[in-house]
Amino acid sequence: MFSHRAIPIVLAAVLIDTIGYGIVLPVLPTLITRLGHLDLADATRIGGWLLVSYSAAQFVSGPVLGALGDRFGRRPVLIASMATFAVDYLVMAAAPTLAWLFLGRAVAGLTGSVTGPAGAVIADVTEPGDRAAAFGLIGAAFGAGFILGPALGGLVGTFGPRMPFLVSAGLAGTNAVVMTFLLPETLAPGSRHRFRWRDATVLGSFRPLFRAGRATPLLVANFLWQVGGVVYPSIWAFWATLRFGWTGREIGFSLTWVGLLMALVQVGLTKRVIAAMGERQAAMAGLACGAACLTAYAFTTRPWEVYAFFLVGSLTALAWPALNGLMSRMVDDRHQGALQGGVGASNSVASIVGPLLAAQSLALGARHGFDGLAFILAAALMAGALAIIATLVPASPVTEPVAI
């Protein structure tokens, strides 16, 4: 599975990044109420803005880290990110006020944007035809992180609301040490180019793709899919409480089921499905399954159906590696970091827009007697992405890599 020794190391970085996002969620209400002397309602509002600050910081830093990786190599960027990540979580563990917590969460977003450099490493060490399956491993690391993060946070949070921050700092620091001694540089000196600020933005990162045939539809489809997909972490707990009256324990079990199935799809099916169907068809199949599952959730009335429907919905996980594989083959080796940084930043925009859209549509629907409206909207976004690929992305897309 790991054709290059750099792959498991960068996958560990992505896993730790995702765990760091989720490990603090169970303790945020307690920590915010204590630091701000707030009631739970106000703490919930503050917690939402904390998540937005994290995603907004990732939006800014993603292209910058990717472009720096194209200039100085992947290794120093990854090591510096994880080392800063560790120090920052130590600061948050000792945060005396809410302002310090916000600052720490923003810095975590800035330095924790390791997905771009990690994706560039994957692109560096794999053949173009194998990249979609390799990107599936990053998706599996995300899935595992979303399973382990909240579970680990709930466990160590019994020792105090600051303990999850200390654990996250220890994980990031350990990974930084491992990368220092074991991670090889994967970008050859001859493939590097000078850093330009105009490339270190979302649009600048995508410039090679805009010149690489008909790539714009892929970017739009990827964004729509991401906005629709964040409905799960954004409103799942609220919807399940409204629809079924579930407790936190039942909600936790269901989210574990979601994360586990998506990780299994990424590890066990992605390579086989893409080899059999091709990247374009695999992306379309994943989006179709995702839209169907979300529509079913909007109208389900039995709790057991939630688990059954996601046997199909988990196949949505095919979309991310398939779309990334298509896009990565349109860019030359010197700009893989910029591309992956731009994709990461675009996903960060989706993680800002998506939760706001999902929460507002859930509230609007609930007030009018239909709490499934958020899932209908998310399904429509995925269906829109599917329609774009089906009509605007050719069956044999141009995949000749270009440079700026």
Long-range contacts (C-beta under 8 A, 24 or more apart in sequence): 1-137, 3-125, 3-126, 3-130, 4-125, 4-126, 4-186, 5-182, 5-184, 6-121, 6-124, 6-125, 6-183, 6-184, 6-186, 7-121, 7-122, 7-125, 7-134, 7-137, 9-175, 9-178, 9-179, 9-182, 9-183, 10-74, 10-78, 10-114, 10-117, 10-118, 10-121, 10-122, 10-183, 11-118, 11-137, 11-138, 11-140, 11-141, 12-141, 12-175, 12-178, 13-78, 13-81, 13-82, 13-114, 13-118, 13-175, 13-179, 14-114, 14-115, 14-118, 14-138, 14-141, 14-142, 14-145, 15-141, 15-144, 15-145, 15-148, 16-82, 16-85, 16-145, 16-168, 16-171, 16-172, 16-175, 17-85, 17-112, 17-114, 17-115, 17-145, 18-141, 18-142, 18-144, 18-145, 18-146, 18-149, 19-145, 19-148, 19-149, 19-152, 19-168, 19-171, 20-85, 20-89, 20-108, 20-112, 20-149, 20-168, 20-171, 20-172, 21-54, 21-112, 21-145, 21-149, 22-145, 22-146, 22-148, 22-149, 22-150, 22-153, 23-149, 23-150, 23-152, 23-153, 23-156, 23-164, 23-167, 23-168, 24-92, 24-153, 24-164, 24-165, 24-168, 25-149, 25-150, 25-153, 26-150, 26-153, 26-154, 26-157, 26-164, 27-153, 27-157, 27-161, 27-162, 27-163, 27-164, 30-157, 30-161, 31-101, 31-161, 31-162, 32-98, 32-101, 34-161, 35-95, 35-96, 35-97, 35-98, 35-101, 36-98, 46-98, 48-355, 49-102, 50-101, 50-102, 50-105, 51-355, 52-352, 52-355, 53-102, 53-105, 53-106, 53-109, 54-105, 54-106, 54-108, 54-109, 55-109, 55-348, 55-351, 55-352, 56-106, 56-109, 56-348, 56-352, 57-105, 57-106, 57-107, 57-108, 57-109, 57-110, 58-109, 58-110, 58-112, 58-113, 58-344, 58-345, 58-348, 58-351, 59-202, 59-345, 59-348, 59-349, 59-352, 60-110, 60-345, 61-109, 61-110, 61-111, 61-113, 61-345, 62-113, 62-115, 62-116, 62-202, 62-205, 62-341, 62-342, 62-343, 62-344, 62-345, 62-348, 63-116, 63-199, 63-200, 63-201, 63-202, 63-204, 63-205, 63-338, 63-341, 63-342, 63-344, 63-345, 64-200, 64-341, 65-113, 65-114, 65-116, 65-117, 65-341, 66-116, 66-117, 66-120, 66-200, 66-205, 66-337, 66-338, 66-339, 66-340, 66-341, 66-342, 66-344, 67-195, 67-196, 67-199, 67-200, 67-204, 67-205, 67-337, 67-338, 67-341, 68-195, 68-200, 68-337, 69-116, 69-117, 69-120, 69-187, 69-337, 69-341, 70-120, 70-187, 70-192, 70-193, 70-195, 70-199, 70-334, 70-335, 70-336, 70-337, 70-338, 71-192, 71-193, 71-194, 71-195, 72-192, 72-195, 73-185, 73-186, 73-187, 73-192, 74-117, 74-120, 74-121, 74-124, 74-185, 74-186, 74-187, 74-337, 75-179, 75-183, 75-184, 75-185, 75-186, 77-117, 78-114, 78-117, 78-118, 78-121, 78-179, 78-183, 79-176, 79-179, 79-180, 79-183, 80-111, 81-111, 81-112, 81-113, 81-114, 81-117, 82-114, 82-172, 82-173, 82-175, 82-176, 82-179, 83-172, 83-173, 83-176, 84-111, 85-111, 85-112, 85-169, 85-172, 85-176, 86-169, 86-170, 86-172, 86-173, 86-176, 87-169, 88-169, 89-165, 89-166, 89-168, 89-169, 89-172, 90-165, 90-166, 90-169, 92-165, 93-162, 93-163, 93-165, 93-166, 93-169, 94-162, 109-348, 113-341, 113-344, 113-345, 113-348, 115-340, 115-344, 115-347, 116-337, 116-340, 116-341, 116-342, 116-343, 116-344, 116-345, 117-337, 117-340, 117-341, 118-340, 119-324, 119-328, 119-336, 119-340, 119-343, 119-344, 120-186, 120-187, 120-336, 120-337, 120-339, 120-340, 120-341, 121-186, 123-328, 123-333, 123-336, 123-340, 124-186, 124-187, 124-333, 124-336, 125-186, 128-328, 128-329, 128-399, 131-324, 131-325, 131-328, 131-329, 132-270, 132-274, 132-279, 132-282, 132-321, 132-322, 132-324, 132-325, 132-326, 133-270, 133-271, 133-274, 133-275, 133-321, 133-325, 134-321, 135-320, 135-321, 135-324, 135-325, 135-328, 136-266, 136-267, 136-270, 136-271, 136-274, 136-317, 136-320, 136-321, 137-266, 137-267, 138-321, 139-262, 139-263, 139-266, 139-270, 139-317, 139-320, 139-321, 140-263, 140-266, 140-267, 143-259, 143-260, 143-262, 143-263, 143-266, 143-317, 144-259, 144-263, 146-233, 146-255, 146-259, 147-256, 147-259, 147-260, 147-263, 150-252, 150-255, 151-252, 151-256, 154-252, 187-333, 187-337, 191-333, 191-334, 192-334, 193-334, 193-335, 199-338, 199-404, 200-338, 200-341, 202-342, 202-345, 202-346, 202-349, 204-338, 204-342, 205-338, 205-339, 205-341, 205-342, 205-343, 205-345, 206-339, 206-342, 207-404, 208-330, 208-331, 208-332, 208-335, 208-338, 208-339, 208-402, 208-403, 208-404, 209-327, 209-330, 209-331, 209-339, 211-402, 211-404, 212-330, 212-331, 212-398, 212-400, 212-401, 212-402, 213-330, 213-397, 213-398, 213-399, 213-400, 214-392, 214-393, 214-394, 214-397, 214-398, 215-327, 215-330, 217-388, 217-389, 217-392, 217-393, 218-323, 218-326, 218-327, 218-389, 218-393, 219-327, 219-346, 220-385, 220-388, 221-283, 221-287, 221-323, 221-385, 221-386, 221-388, 221-389, 221-393, 222-323, 222-327, 222-343, 222-346, 222-385, 223-346, 223-349, 223-350, 224-381, 224-382, 224-384, 224-385, 224-388, 225-287, 225-290, 225-316, 225-319, 225-320, 225-323, 225-381, 225-382, 225-385, 226-346, 226-347, 226-350, 226-351, 226-354, 227-350, 227-353, 227-354, 227-357, 227-378, 227-381, 228-290, 228-294, 228-354, 228-377, 228-378, 228-379, 228-380, 228-381, 228-382, 228-385, 229-290, 229-316, 229-350, 229-354, 229-378, 229-382, 230-350, 230-351, 230-354, 230-355, 230-358, 231-294, 231-354, 231-358, 231-374, 231-375, 231-377, 231-378, 232-258, 233-355, 234-354, 234-355, 234-358, 234-359, 235-355, 235-358, 235-359, 235-362, 235-374, 238-359, 238-362, 239-362, 239-371, 239-372, 239-374, 239-375, 240-306, 242-366, 242-371, 243-300, 243-371, 243-372, 244-303, 246-303, 250-303, 254-306, 254-307, 257-307, 257-310, 258-310, 258-314, 261-310, 261-311, 261-314, 262-314, 262-316, 262-317, 264-314, 265-314, 265-315, 265-317, 265-318, 266-317, 266-321, 269-315, 269-318, 270-317, 270-318, 270-321, 273-318, 274-318, 274-321, 274-322, 274-325, 279-322, 279-323, 279-325, 279-326, 280-322, 280-326, 280-389, 280-393, 280-395, 280-397, 282-318, 282-319, 282-322, 283-318, 283-319, 283-322, 283-323, 283-326, 283-389, 284-386, 284-389, 284-390, 285-315, 285-318, 286-315, 286-316, 286-317, 286-318, 286-319, 286-322, 287-316, 287-319, 287-382, 287-383, 287-385, 287-386, 287-389, 288-386, 289-313, 289-314, 289-315, 289-316, 289-318, 290-315, 290-316, 290-319, 290-379, 290-382, 291-379, 291-380, 291-382, 291-383, 291-386, 292-379, 294-375, 294-376, 294-378, 294-379, 294-382, 295-375, 295-376, 295-379, 297-372, 297-375, 298-372, 298-373, 298-375, 298-376, 298-379, 299-372, 316-382, 319-385, 326-393, 326-397, 326-399, 329-399, 329-401, 330-397, 330-398, 330-399, 330-400, 330-401, 330-402, 331-401, 331-402, 332-401, 332-402, 332-403, 333-401, 334-403, 335-403, 335-404
